[in-house]
Amino acid sequence: MGLLRGVARTAVVAGTATAVSNRVSRRQANRWSQQAEAQAYEQQQAANYPPPAPAPAPAPAAAAPTETDTLEQLTKLGELKAAGVLTEEEFQAQKAKILG
């Protein structure tokens, strides 16, 4: 009877080990599957909704016009008035804008 008991015990231990091993394998496979699905979902969401474009850089502040620039602008303005392109009112408004 001792031999039969030893064989039975070995069979029970081997069967239990196989069952535990299979259950661990299934759990790992399920966990990996869930992780893969989550990654696929995140990639799909990223493809559907691209990140927003970065905000444009602020425009550099305009430099104060120099005397030469002001003089050139006034000269061009006078030429436009003399050519009849600008009326007296338009000329005075643009001149005031240039002189600040």
MARDRENTOR-197583 format. One line per 8 residues: number of its first residue (from 1); for each residue x, y, z of N, C-alpha, C, O, CB. Coordinates in Angstrom, 2 decimals, always signed. Glycine has a CB too. Example, Ala and Ser with C-alpha at 12.3 -4.5 7.8 and 13.67 -1.06 7.14 Angstrom:
1 = +13.19:-5.69:+7.80:+12.30:-4.50:+7.80:+13.20:-3.30:+7.80:+14.24:-3.32:+8.46:+11.31:-4.47:+9.05 | +12.85:-2.25:+7.08:+13.67:-1.06:+7.14:+12.90:+0.03:+7.87:+13.41:+1.14:+8.04:+14.08:-0.60:+5.72
END
This chain:
1 = +0.80:-1.19:+0.00:+0.00:+0.00:+0.00:+0.85:+1.27:+0.00:+0.39:+2.31:-0.47:-0.91:-0.01:+1.18 | +2.03:+1.22:+0.49:+2.89:+2.39:+0.56:+3.26:+2.91:-0.81:+3.36:+4.12:-1.02:+4.13:+2.06:+1.34 | +3.47:+2.00:-1.74:+3.83:+2.40:-3.09:+2.65:+3.09:-3.76:+2.83:+4.10:-4.44:+4.29:+1.19:-3.91 | +1.48:+2.55:-3.59:+0.28:+3.13:-4.18:+0.01:+4.52:-3.61:-0.39:+5.43:-4.33:-0.94:+2.22:-3.96 | +0.22:+4.67:-2.32:+0.01:+5.98:-1.68:+1.01:+7.00:-2.22:+0.64:+8.15:-2.46:+0.14:+5.86:-0.13 | +2.25:+6.62:-2.42:+3.28:+7.51:-2.95:+2.96:+7.93:-4.38:+3.15:+9.09:-4.74:+4.65:+6.83:-2.91 | +2.49:+7.00:-5.18:+2.12:+7.32:-6.57:+0.92:+8.26:-6.58:+0.88:+9.20:-7.37:+1.80:+6.03:-7.37 | -0.06:+8.01:-5.71:-1.25:+8.86:-5.65:-0.88:+10.27:-5.21:-1.36:+11.26:-5.76:-2.31:+8.25:-4.69
9 = +0.00:+10.35:-4.20:+0.42:+11.66:-3.72:+1.15:+12.42:-4.82:+0.90:+13.61:-5.01:+1.34:+11.52:-2.47 | +2.01:+11.77:-5.54:+2.74:+12.40:-6.65:+1.77:+12.88:-7.72:+1.96:+13.96:-8.27:+3.77:+11.42:-7.25 | +0.76:+12.10:-8.02:-0.24:+12.48:-9.03:-1.01:+13.72:-8.57:-1.26:+14.62:-9.37:-1.22:+11.32:-9.31 | -1.38:+13.77:-7.30:-2.12:+14.92:-6.77:-1.24:+16.17:-6.81:-1.70:+17.23:-7.21:-2.60:+14.64:-5.31 | +0.01:+16.04:-6.40:+0.92:+17.18:-6.40:+1.15:+17.67:-7.84:+1.11:+18.87:-8.10:+2.28:+16.81:-5.74 | +1.37:+16.76:-8.75:+1.59:+17.13:-10.15:+0.35:+17.77:-10.74:+0.46:+18.76:-11.47:+1.99:+15.90:-10.98 | -0.82:+17.24:-10.43:-2.07:+17.82:-10.94:-2.30:+19.22:-10.39:-2.73:+20.12:-11.12:-3.26:+16.93:-10.60 | -2.02:+19.39:-9.10:-2.18:+20.70:-8.48:-1.19:+21.70:-9.08:-1.55:+22.84:-9.37:-1.98:+20.61:-6.95
17 = +0.03:+21.28:-9.26:+1.04:+22.16:-9.84:+0.65:+22.57:-11.26:+0.83:+23.72:-11.64:+2.41:+21.48:-9.85 | +0.14:+21.64:-12.03:-0.30:+21.95:-13.39:-1.46:+22.94:-13.38:-1.48:+23.88:-14.17:-0.71:+20.66:-14.13 | -2.43:+22.72:-12.48:-3.58:+23.62:-12.40:-3.15:+25.03:-12.01:-3.61:+26.01:-12.58:-4.62:+23.08:-11.40 | -2.26:+25.13:-11.03:-1.77:+26.44:-10.58:-1.00:+27.11:-11.70:-1.17:+28.30:-11.95:-0.89:+26.30:-9.32 | -0.14:+26.37:-12.36:+0.66:+26.92:-13.45:-0.24:+27.44:-14.58:-0.01:+28.52:-15.12:+1.63:+25.86:-13.99 | -1.26:+26.67:-14.92:-2.19:+27.10:-15.98:-2.94:+28.36:-15.57:-3.13:+29.26:-16.38:-3.19:+25.98:-16.30 | -3.35:+28.43:-14.30:-4.09:+29.60:-13.84:-3.20:+30.84:-13.87:-3.66:+31.91:-14.26:-4.65:+29.37:-12.42 | -1.94:+30.71:-13.46:-1.00:+31.83:-13.51:-0.78:+32.27:-14.95:-0.74:+33.47:-15.24:+0.35:+31.45:-12.85
25 = -0.63:+31.34:-15.84:-0.44:+31.67:-17.26:-1.63:+32.42:-17.83:-1.48:+33.40:-18.56:-0.19:+30.40:-18.08 | -2.84:+31.96:-17.48:-4.06:+32.65:-17.96:-4.14:+34.07:-17.40:-4.49:+35.00:-18.12:-5.33:+31.86:-17.56 | -3.82:+34.23:-16.13:-3.86:+35.57:-15.53:-2.87:+36.49:-16.22:-3.20:+37.64:-16.52:-3.55:+35.50:-14.03 | -1.65:+36.01:-16.46:-0.65:+36.84:-17.13:-1.10:+37.19:-18.55:-0.94:+38.33:-18.99:+0.70:+36.11:-17.17 | -1.65:+36.22:-19.25:-2.12:+36.47:-20.61:-3.23:+37.51:-20.61:-3.26:+38.40:-21.47:-2.61:+35.17:-21.27 | -4.15:+37.42:-19.66:-5.24:+38.41:-19.56:-4.69:+39.79:-19.23:-5.12:+40.79:-19.80:-6.26:+37.98:-18.48 | -3.75:+39.84:-18.31:-3.15:+41.12:-17.93:-2.44:+41.76:-19.12:-2.61:+42.95:-19.37:-2.17:+40.93:-16.76 | -1.66:+40.97:-19.86:-0.96:+41.49:-21.03:-1.94:+41.93:-22.11:-1.72:+42.94:-22.79:-0.01:+40.43:-21.59
33 = -3.01:+41.18:-22.26:-4.03:+41.53:-23.25:-4.67:+42.87:-22.88:-4.89:+43.72:-23.75:-5.10:+40.42:-23.34 | -4.97:+43.06:-21.60:-5.57:+44.32:-21.16:-4.60:+45.48:-21.37:-5.02:+46.57:-21.77:-5.98:+44.23:-19.69 | -3.33:+45.26:-21.10:-2.35:+46.31:-21.31:-2.23:+46.65:-22.79:-2.13:+47.82:-23.16:-0.99:+45.89:-20.76 | -2.25:+45.64:-23.64:-2.16:+45.87:-25.08:-3.39:+46.62:-25.57:-3.27:+47.52:-26.41:-2.01:+44.53:-25.84 | -4.57:+46.27:-25.07:-5.79:+46.97:-25.45:-5.75:+48.42:-25.00:-6.17:+49.31:-25.73:-7.02:+46.26:-24.87 | -5.26:+48.66:-23.78:-5.16:+50.02:-23.27:-4.21:+50.85:-24.12:-4.50:+52.01:-24.43:-4.71:+50.03:-21.81 | -3.07:+50.26:-24.50:-2.12:+50.98:-25.34:-2.72:+51.27:-26.71:-2.54:+52.36:-27.25:-0.82:+50.17:-25.50 | -3.43:+50.30:-27.27:-4.05:+50.51:-28.58:-5.11:+51.61:-28.49:-5.24:+52.42:-29.40:-4.68:+49.21:-29.09
41 = -5.85:+51.63:-27.40:-6.87:+52.66:-27.22:-6.22:+54.04:-27.11:-6.70:+55.00:-27.72:-7.72:+52.37:-25.96 | -5.14:+54.14:-26.34:-4.45:+55.42:-26.19:-3.89:+55.90:-27.53:-3.94:+57.08:-27.84:-3.34:+55.31:-25.16 | -3.34:+54.97:-28.30:-2.80:+55.35:-29.61:-3.91:+55.81:-30.53:-3.73:+56.75:-31.30:-2.05:+54.18:-30.24 | -5.05:+55.15:-30.46:-6.18:+55.53:-31.30:-6.67:+56.93:-30.91:-6.97:+57.75:-31.78:-7.33:+54.51:-31.18 | -6.75:+57.18:-29.61:-7.19:+58.50:-29.16:-6.19:+59.58:-29.58:-6.59:+60.67:-29.97:-7.37:+58.50:-27.64 | -4.92:+59.27:-29.49:-3.90:+60.24:-29.89:-3.98:+60.52:-31.39:-3.75:+61.65:-31.82:-2.49:+59.73:-29.52 | -4.31:+59.51:-32.18:-4.42:+59.70:-33.63:-5.66:+60.51:-33.97:-5.65:+61.29:-34.92:-4.45:+58.35:-34.35 | -6.73:+60.32:-33.20:-7.98:+61.04:-33.47:-7.92:+62.48:-33.01:-8.57:+63.35:-33.61:-9.14:+60.35:-32.80
49 = -7.17:+62.76:-31.98:-7.08:+64.09:-31.43:-5.62:+64.51:-31.32:-4.99:+64.32:-30.28:-7.77:+64.16:-30.05 | -5.08:+65.08:-32.39:-3.67:+65.49:-32.33:-3.49:+66.59:-31.28:-4.43:+67.33:-31.00:-3.19:+65.97:-33.72 | -2.31:+66.70:-30.72:-2.08:+67.73:-29.70:-2.25:+69.12:-30.30:-2.01:+69.32:-31.49:-0.67:+67.59:-29.10 | -2.67:+70.08:-29.50:-2.86:+71.43:-30.03:-1.54:+72.03:-30.47:-0.47:+71.73:-29.93:-3.53:+72.33:-28.97 | -1.63:+72.87:-31.47:-0.45:+73.53:-31.99:+0.07:+74.51:-30.94:-0.72:+75.10:-30.21:-0.75:+74.26:-33.32 | +1.38:+74.68:-30.86:+1.92:+75.62:-29.88:+1.48:+77.05:-30.21:+1.26:+77.39:-31.37:+3.46:+75.54:-29.84 | +1.36:+77.85:-29.18:+0.95:+79.25:-29.37:+2.04:+79.99:-30.14:+3.23:+79.74:-29.94:+0.69:+79.94:-28.00 | +1.63:+80.89:-31.02:+2.64:+81.64:-31.77:+3.45:+82.54:-30.84:+2.94:+83.01:-29.82:+1.98:+82.48:-32.88
57 = +4.68:+82.75:-31.20:+5.56:+83.60:-30.40:+5.08:+85.04:-30.49:+4.61:+85.47:-31.55:+7.04:+83.49:-30.87 | +5.19:+85.79:-29.42:+4.75:+87.20:-29.48:+5.59:+87.98:-30.47:+6.79:+87.75:-30.62:+4.83:+87.85:-28.08 | +4.95:+88.91:-31.13:+5.63:+89.73:-32.12:+6.61:+90.66:-31.42:+6.31:+91.18:-30.34:+4.61:+90.55:-32.97 | +7.76:+90.88:-32.01:+8.72:+91.79:-31.38:+8.17:+93.21:-31.37:+7.44:+93.62:-32.28:+10.09:+91.75:-32.12 | +8.52:+93.93:-30.35:+8.04:+95.31:-30.24:+8.64:+96.15:-31.36:+9.80:+95.98:-31.73:+8.41:+95.92:-28.85 | +7.83:+97.04:-31.90:+8.29:+97.90:-32.98:+9.28:+98.92:-32.42:+9.06:+99.52:-31.36:+7.11:+98.61:-33.68 | +10.34:+99.10:-33.14:+11.35:+100.06:-32.71:+10.84:+101.47:-32.98:+10.09:+101.70:-33.93:+12.71:+99.82:-33.43 | +11.25:+102.40:-32.17:+10.86:+103.79:-32.36:+11.47:+104.28:-33.68:+12.65:+104.04:-33.95:+11.32:+104.69:-31.16
65 = +10.67:+104.98:-34.49:+11.22:+105.45:-35.77:+12.31:+106.49:-35.54:+12.23:+107.32:-34.64:+10.09:+106.04:-36.66 | +13.31:+106.40:-36.37:+14.40:+107.38:-36.29:+14.00:+108.62:-37.06:+12.98:+108.64:-37.75:+15.73:+106.78:-36.85 | +14.82:+109.67:-36.94:+14.52:+110.91:-37.66:+14.54:+110.69:-39.16:+13.74:+111.28:-39.89:+15.53:+112.00:-37.28 | +15.44:+109.84:-39.62:+15.55:+109.56:-41.06:+14.27:+108.89:-41.55:+13.75:+109.24:-42.61:+16.78:+108.67:-41.36 | +13.76:+107.90:-40.78:+12.53:+107.21:-41.17:+11.36:+108.19:-41.22:+10.56:+108.17:-42.15:+12.22:+106.05:-40.19 | +11.27:+109.03:-40.21:+10.17:+110.00:-40.15:+10.25:+110.95:-41.34:+9.24:+111.26:-41.97:+10.21:+110.79:-38.81 | +11.44:+111.41:-41.63:+11.62:+112.34:-42.75:+11.26:+111.67:-44.07:+10.63:+112.29:-44.93:+13.07:+112.85:-42.79 | +11.66:+110.41:-44.25:+11.34:+109.68:-45.48:+9.83:+109.50:-45.61:+9.27:+109.65:-46.70:+12.05:+108.31:-45.50
73 = +9.17:+109.16:-44.51:+7.72:+108.96:-44.55:+7.00:+110.26:-44.90:+6.06:+110.27:-45.69:+7.21:+108.42:-43.20 | +7.45:+111.36:-44.31:+6.83:+112.66:-44.61:+7.07:+113.05:-46.06:+6.19:+113.63:-46.70:+7.38:+113.75:-43.67 | +8.25:+112.75:-46.58:+8.57:+113.07:-47.98:+7.65:+112.29:-48.91:+7.10:+112.84:-49.86:+10.05:+112.76:-48.30 | +7.49:+111.00:-48.64:+6.60:+110.18:-49.47:+5.16:+110.66:-49.37:+4.43:+110.69:-50.36:+6.68:+108.69:-49.06 | +4.76:+111.04:-48.17:+3.41:+111.53:-47.96:+3.18:+112.81:-48.77:+2.13:+112.98:-49.39:+3.14:+111.79:-46.47 | +4.19:+113.73:-48.75:+4.09:+114.97:-49.53:+3.99:+114.68:-51.02:+3.25:+115.34:-51.74:+5.29:+115.89:-49.25 | +4.75:+113.68:-51.49:+4.71:+113.32:-52.91:+3.34:+112.78:-53.29:+2.82:+113.08:-54.37:+5.79:+112.29:-53.23 | +2.75:+111.98:-52.40:+1.41:+111.44:-52.69:+0.38:+112.56:-52.75:-0.53:+112.53:-53.58:+1.00:+110.40:-51.62
81 = +0.52:+113.56:-51.86:-0.42:+114.69:-51.86:-0.23:+115.51:-53.14:-1.20:+115.93:-53.77:-0.22:+115.59:-50.60 | +1.03:+115.73:-53.51:+1.31:+116.52:-54.71:+0.82:+115.81:-55.96:+0.42:+116.47:-56.93:+2.81:+116.80:-54.82 | +0.83:+114.49:-55.97:+0.37:+113.72:-57.13:-1.15:+113.64:-57.18:-1.71:+113.16:-58.16:+0.97:+112.32:-57.11 | -1.81:+114.10:-56.12:-3.27:+114.08:-56.09:-3.85:+112.78:-55.56:-5.06:+112.56:-55.65:-3.79:+114.33:-57.47 | -3.01:+111.92:-55.02:-3.48:+110.64:-54.49:-4.18:+110.85:-53.15:-5.17:+110.19:-52.85:-2.30:+109.65:-54.33 | -3.66:+111.79:-52.35:-4.23:+112.07:-51.04:-4.92:+113.42:-51.04:-4.47:+114.36:-51.70:-3.15:+112.02:-49.95 | -6.01:+113.53:-50.31:-6.67:+114.82:-50.11:-5.96:+115.52:-48.96:-5.12:+114.93:-48.28:-8.20:+114.64:-49.81 | -6.30:+116.81:-48.75:-5.69:+117.57:-47.66:-5.99:+116.93:-46.30:-5.12:+116.87:-45.44:-6.19:+119.03:-47.67
89 = -7.24:+116.44:-46.12:-7.61:+115.81:-44.84:-6.82:+114.52:-44.62:-6.34:+114.27:-43.51:-9.13:+115.51:-44.81 | -6.70:+113.70:-45.66:-5.94:+112.46:-45.54:-4.47:+112.75:-45.25:-3.83:+112.08:-44.43:-6.07:+111.62:-46.83 | -3.93:+113.76:-45.93:-2.54:+114.15:-45.72:-2.31:+114.56:-44.27:-1.35:+114.13:-43.65:-2.15:+115.29:-46.67 | -3.21:+115.42:-43.72:-3.07:+115.90:-42.35:-3.20:+114.73:-41.35:-2.48:+114.69:-40.35:-4.12:+116.98:-42.05 | -4.12:+113.79:-41.61:-4.31:+112.65:-40.70:-3.07:+111.76:-40.68:-2.62:+111.33:-39.62:-5.55:+111.83:-41.10 | -2.52:+111.48:-41.86:-1.32:+110.62:-41.94:-0.11:+111.34:-41.35:+0.74:+110.70:-40.72:-1.03:+110.22:-43.40 | -0.02:+112.64:-41.55:+1.08:+113.40:-41.02:+1.04:+113.38:-39.48:+2.07:+113.23:-38.82:+1.05:+114.85:-41.55 | -0.15:+113.54:-38.93:-0.30:+113.51:-37.47:+0.08:+112.12:-36.93:+0.67:+112.00:-35.86:-1.76:+113.87:-37.07
97 = -0.28:+111.09:-37.68:+0.04:+109.73:-37.25:+1.55:+109.52:-37.26:+2.09:+108.89:-36.34:-0.65:+108.70:-38.17 | +2.25:+110.03:-38.28:+3.69:+109.85:-38.38:+4.40:+110.64:-37.28:+5.35:+110.15:-36.66:+4.19:+110.30:-39.77 | +3.94:+111.85:-37.04:+4.60:+112.69:-36.04:+4.21:+112.30:-34.62:+4.85:+112.71:-33.66:+4.26:+114.15:-36.28 | +3.16:+111.50:-34.51:+2.78:+110.97:-33.19:+2.12:+112.00:-32.38:+1.73:+111.73:-31.24:+3.97:+110.44:-32.45
END
